[in-house]
Amino acid sequence: MSVEKRIRELIEEKIADRPDLFIVDIKMVNNAKVIILLDGDQGVGIQDCAMVSRHVGFHLEEENLIDQAYNLEVSSPGLDTPLLLDRQFKKNMGRLLIIKLNDGKKVEGELIDHDDANMVILEMVKEKGKKAKQVERTIHRNEISEVKVGVSFK
């Protein structure tokens, strides 16, 4: 069994009684750093991260899964972390998203709907000489290379 698979099992075991929490990503960096990104439908607190860190850290040591010194990092995804899971999109309904398309263009808009194939946003469109207006735009998921939550200064 791979170390990442065992770590996933340990996390799932620890958050089994917390259906609001979910794993976003687990990364091993050069066998010396384990990065766990944890999120929740209503956000994730530092206590949640600490709880998972203690549980995973204890078992990694106990089972001697990593045979060298390593760092264990458990955190929530920051604003600079791309959205990966449908559950993250659901959590960010109504928020400003910055969407990078495969052709390199960037699109910004408020997420109003999503499914496995498409995302629907309200995009601010400014035509020359006219006031900007919100336009509903559907973007196929296969056109998207990355989605991040934007910061709105309204």
Secondary structure as UniProt FT lines:
FT   HELIX           3..14
FT   TURN            15..17
FT   TURN            19..20
FT   STRAND          21..29
FT   TURN            30..32
FT   STRAND          33..40
FT   TURN            41..42
FT   HELIX           46..62
FT   TURN            63..64
FT   STRAND          71..75
FT   TURN            79..80
FT   HELIX           86..91
FT   TURN            92..94
FT   STRAND          96..101
FT   TURN            102..103
FT   STRAND          106..114
FT   STRAND          118..125
FT   TURN            128..129
FT   STRAND          133..140
FT   HELIX           141..143
FT   STRAND          144..149
//
